[in-house]
Amino acid sequence: MIDPMWAWGAIGLILFAIEMTTATFYAMWFGISAFCVAITMWLWPNTPVGIQFAMFAVLSLCALAIWRFNYKKTETHSRVGQAQGEEIGRTGIVIEATSPTQNGIIHFTQGLMGSREWAAVSDETIEAGSHATVIAVEGNALRISKSS
C-alpha cells in the first residue's frame, strides 16, 4: 500500500496541475492544503485517516475563505471605448458641422477612448473649424458644446 504522505503529495501535485490549466486560483488552495497534510503525515505518520481528511477539509476551506475575503479583483480587460468620465471637458475641433438636427464629427489631437474622430451631437449649431468641448458621452457619440 502507498504511504499516505506520498498519496497526499500526489493529490497536491494533481491539484496544482489542475490550477495551472484553469488559472482560477481555486484549486491552488486545495493543493496547498494537500501538501500541508503530506507534511503532517511525514511528521506524524500514524495519524488516523479521518483526521487526515478533516485536516484537509478545514485547511482547504480556511485557505479558500481567507483568499476570497482578501482578494481584490483588478480589471484586466481594456476599457478602450467605454466612457468613464475622463473625456468630459476635453476640447477638439469640429470637422463636420453639427446642429440639433444633424450629427457632425469632432477631431481630437490626442486619441479619446481609442479614436481621434468621433460622431458629435449638440443642442446648438457648431460650424466646421470651431473648437468644441465634450459635455457628455451618449452611446457611441459625444455631446459637445461650443467652446468660448
C-alpha positions as CSV (number, residue, x, y, z in Angstrom):
1,M,0.0,0.0,0.0
2,I,1.2,3.5,-0.8
3,D,2.4,5.7,2.1
4,P,-0.2,8.4,3.0
5,M,2.4,11.1,2.8
6,W,3.1,10.3,-0.9
7,A,-0.6,10.0,-1.6
8,W,-1.3,13.5,-0.2
9,G,1.7,14.8,-2.1
10,A,0.4,13.3,-5.3
11,I,-3.0,14.8,-4.7
12,G,-1.4,18.2,-4.1
13,L,0.5,17.9,-7.4
14,I,-2.6,16.9,-9.3
15,L,-4.5,19.9,-7.8
16,F,-1.6,22.2,-8.8
17,A,-1.7,20.8,-12.3
18,I,-5.4,21.5,-12.5
19,E,-4.8,25.0,-11.2
20,M,-2.2,25.6,-14.0
21,T,-4.7,24.6,-16.6
22,T,-7.6,26.6,-15.3
23,A,-5.8,29.6,-13.7
24,T,-8.7,30.3,-11.4
25,F,-6.8,30.2,-8.0
26,Y,-9.3,27.9,-6.5
27,A,-7.5,24.5,-6.9
28,M,-4.3,26.1,-5.7
29,W,-5.6,26.3,-2.1
30,F,-6.7,22.7,-2.1
31,G,-3.3,21.7,-3.4
32,I,-1.6,23.7,-0.7
33,S,-3.8,22.0,1.9
34,A,-2.9,18.6,0.5
35,F,0.8,19.4,0.8
36,C,0.2,20.5,4.4
37,V,-1.4,17.2,5.1
38,A,1.5,15.4,3.4
39,I,4.0,17.3,5.7
40,T,1.8,16.4,8.7
41,M,2.0,12.7,7.6
42,W,5.7,13.0,7.3
43,L,6.0,14.3,10.9
44,W,3.3,12.1,12.4
45,P,2.9,9.0,10.1
46,N,0.3,7.3,12.3
47,T,-2.3,10.0,12.1
48,P,-5.8,8.3,11.5
49,V,-7.4,8.7,8.1
50,G,-10.4,10.5,9.5
51,I,-8.2,13.2,11.0
52,Q,-6.3,13.5,7.7
53,F,-9.4,14.2,5.7
54,A,-10.8,16.5,8.4
55,M,-7.5,18.4,8.4
56,F,-7.6,18.6,4.6
57,A,-11.2,19.9,4.6
58,V,-10.5,22.5,7.3
59,L,-7.3,23.8,5.8
60,S,-8.9,23.9,2.3
61,L,-12.0,25.8,3.5
62,C,-10.0,28.2,5.7
63,A,-7.4,29.0,2.9
64,L,-10.2,29.5,0.4
65,A,-12.2,31.7,2.7
66,I,-9.2,33.9,3.6
67,W,-8.3,34.3,0.0
68,R,-11.9,35.2,-1.1
69,F,-12.2,37.8,1.7
70,N,-8.9,39.4,0.9
71,Y,-8.9,39.1,-2.9
72,K,-9.3,42.4,-4.7
73,K,-10.1,41.8,-8.4
74,T,-8.2,44.1,-10.7
75,E,-9.6,44.6,-14.2
76,T,-7.5,43.0,-16.9
77,H,-9.7,43.9,-19.8
78,S,-9.2,47.1,-21.8
79,R,-11.6,49.9,-21.1
80,V,-11.0,51.5,-24.5
81,G,-14.3,52.7,-25.9
82,Q,-16.0,52.8,-22.6
83,A,-17.0,56.1,-21.1
84,Q,-15.6,56.6,-17.6
85,G,-15.9,60.4,-17.3
86,E,-12.3,61.4,-18.1
87,E,-13.3,62.6,-21.6
88,I,-15.8,65.2,-20.3
89,G,-14.2,68.6,-20.7
90,R,-11.8,67.6,-23.5
91,T,-11.7,70.1,-26.4
92,G,-11.5,69.2,-30.0
93,I,-12.1,70.8,-33.5
94,V,-15.4,70.2,-35.3
95,I,-14.5,68.9,-38.8
96,E,-18.1,68.4,-39.9
97,A,-20.8,70.9,-38.7
98,T,-23.3,69.8,-36.2
99,S,-26.7,71.1,-35.2
100,P,-29.7,69.9,-33.2
101,T,-31.0,68.2,-36.4
102,Q,-27.7,67.0,-37.8
103,N,-24.8,65.0,-36.3
104,G,-21.3,66.1,-37.1
105,I,-17.7,64.9,-36.4
106,I,-15.2,66.2,-33.9
107,H,-11.5,65.6,-34.1
108,F,-9.0,65.4,-31.2
109,T,-5.3,65.9,-31.4
110,Q,-4.8,63.0,-29.0
111,G,-7.0,60.0,-29.1
112,L,-10.0,59.9,-27.0
113,M,-11.2,56.5,-25.9
114,G,-9.2,54.9,-28.6
115,S,-10.0,57.2,-31.6
116,R,-9.2,60.7,-32.8
117,E,-12.5,61.3,-34.6
118,W,-16.0,60.8,-33.1
119,A,-19.6,61.4,-34.1
120,A,-20.8,64.5,-32.4
121,V,-24.2,65.8,-31.4
122,S,-25.1,69.2,-30.0
123,D,-28.1,71.4,-29.0
124,E,-26.7,74.3,-30.9
125,T,-25.2,74.8,-34.4
126,I,-21.4,74.5,-34.4
127,E,-19.7,75.2,-37.7
128,A,-16.7,73.2,-39.0
129,G,-13.4,74.5,-37.8
130,S,-14.8,75.7,-34.4
131,H,-13.5,74.4,-31.1
132,A,-15.9,72.4,-29.0
133,T,-15.9,70.8,-25.6
134,V,-17.2,67.4,-24.7
135,I,-20.1,67.7,-22.2
136,A,-21.4,64.1,-22.2
137,V,-21.0,60.7,-23.8
138,E,-24.2,59.3,-25.3
139,G,-23.7,55.8,-26.7
140,N,-21.1,56.0,-29.4
141,A,-21.4,59.7,-29.9
142,L,-20.1,62.7,-27.9
143,R,-22.4,65.6,-26.9
144,I,-20.5,68.8,-27.4
145,S,-20.9,72.5,-26.9
146,K,-19.2,75.4,-28.5
147,S,-16.0,76.5,-26.6
148,S,-15.8,80.1,-25.7
